Amino acid sequence: MTNASLLLLAGVFLLGCGAARPTNQAAQQAGEPTAPLPWNTQADRQNCPVSSDAVWVAYRQGQDCIRYFAGGQLEGAPVALVVLRGDRDRLSRRRPEDIRANTAREQEAIAERLAQQAGVPVLVVARPGTYGSSGNHAERRQQREFLALNAAFDAIRARHRIGRFIVFGHSGGATAAAALLTMGRTDISCAVLTSGAYSLIERARMVRAQQGRQQRRGLDLTGLPSPYDPLDHVGGVVRDQTRMVFVIGNEKDRVTPFILQRKFAEALRRRGHKVRVINHPAIGPSFHDLKDGVGMKTATDCARGAM
């Protein structure tokens, strides 16, 4: 997609996304840096604070307002490190004012700290339904979530004249980063995927069996059918011998089985992509969150190398 077409997408009208509409107060506060960021809201162009930390994007299944929070010198950066957080289903059931660090100012401060640590510009991009981005987080891992993020990457890159991205995602954020690769992006120099979820229906079966829960054939752990599974779309990953994909997890992971992370890595490797699989120490009893900040450290190394 060309930069010109990306900029045109930013000007289209609302279709909505089926989530709850924000209150008038939330809409009025949407652009206030110290106001609680809305969660699980309907896409609304009028109340999207399109500025330095929000883009209005269109894609074939709809439109969304995607929030992002930047640290460091982003304008014209040859490389920017993008952070995609994991699932926030527990937080999404709380009132926005009860969610920790749920303001634009606090999110920007987090991005700035990460940028100072990394020595490169950092973007924390909010997945749909979270931290001010429109959408329904309960419908995560559906194709729409990843199409919205893909369009947001295009718009952010065009707005700030960014050269290439280093993408770091954890858990559901790793799944999102992997999905972006499958959508044919050619601007990702390095992808660091920690504790990601792949083979999503098989994963749901394994986790339900492990927890003694009733099986729900054909349904993701969200309870929805037909999730967008990066493993099913690895053919869309563009060959790039300069790009490295790191798949990092723990063999005891009880949330996203490591055997399925390896399965995704092997599918990439068979198609000629450069992949490194790392079994890293993690925090029990779930062994899902990795120790030593290995994901951010790996992404920082990638970014500095790309610079």
Summary of the structure (lengths in Angstrom):
residues: 307
radius of gyration: 18.2
end to end distance: 24.7
largest distance: 51.9
contacts: 1091
relative contact order: 0.13
helix: 37%
strand: 20%
